Amino acid sequence: MKRWITFLEQLYCRFQDDEVTALGAQMTYYLILSLFPFLIFLLTLISLTPLARDEALNLLFALIPESANQTVMDIVEETVLSSSRSLMSVGMLAAIWTSSSGIMAVIRGINKAYDTEEKRPFWKVRLYAVWYTLIFAFLLFLTFAMLIFGDTAVDRLAEWIPKRYLSAWHFARHAIPFSMMIVTFTLLYKQAPNYPVRLKQALPGALFSTFAWIGLSLAFSYYVANFGNFARTYGSIGGIIALLIWLYISSIIIIVGGEINAALQFMQEGKIKDGCKRFGLHFSLFGKNKKT
């Protein structure tokens, strides 16, 4: 019990001292700049496959507030439909580079959680950002493929395997993308900070970010659909405001996941954050006190 109290106090102290809400606002700025290039890249990729674009869009916007769906869809579709296939293929590289700016912002936020400055070469950090942009695109692509073609796959599998095993496929088509999201967040929290982090130490924040992001996104979408009339307050830009709030919530969740990992790891290393002394934390449950 004492360990949990110490952890919660450390986490609260870090949330305050690292100005997580301000960091979330900064990250939201970069995410909104990178969101549309990422969606354009994703839809360009989908257009080269048998996946139905409209179905993919509906799945993609399932977690985005409904009032923002049409605004985002109109912008993306106008850009994609007005571009030729050859120009879109060439523009994919630029879209990947631009959309990786959002991951760069995530890396800066996680470095802040670990109280460390970025000392790695710029090209190395940018490659990390591009790599995770591609991973998130693949994760979404896999999710679309499994959900859209899941029923077709069931019909085909029914011809070869007993029906009692089909329930396992129904479970897998939803569990595999969810599990891959946890793995992706774990790898991100391990490699993003300029600080040595083991996979086991990155897992708690990854679990929190996955569950919290899905849960709060669904809750916010429900609130917007049933209670929050952004169009009445903000007029024609109501959808954009809802999108910004959703990105802000998502940014805070990602940063808090990094703060959770940092708090747990620093406790294991016997480190106490200076600001936490105001809570009376002059001890460590895991060793000699140190300052971070």
Secondary structure, DSSP 8 states (H G I E B T S, - for coil): -HHHHHHHHHHHHHHHHTTHHHHHHHHHHHHHHHHHHHHHHHHHHHHTSSS-HHHHHHHHTTSS-HHHHHHHHHHHHHHHHTS-HHHHHHHHHHHHHHHHHHHHHHHHHHHHHTT----S-HHHHHHHHHHHHHHHHHHHHHHHHHHHSHHHHHHHHTTTS-GGGHHHHHHHHHHHHHHHHHHHHHHHHHHSSSS---HHHHHHHHHHHHHHHHHHHHHHHHHHHHT--HHHHHGGGHHHHHHHHHHHHHHHHHHHHHHHHHHHHHHHTTEE-GGGGGGT----SSSS-EE-
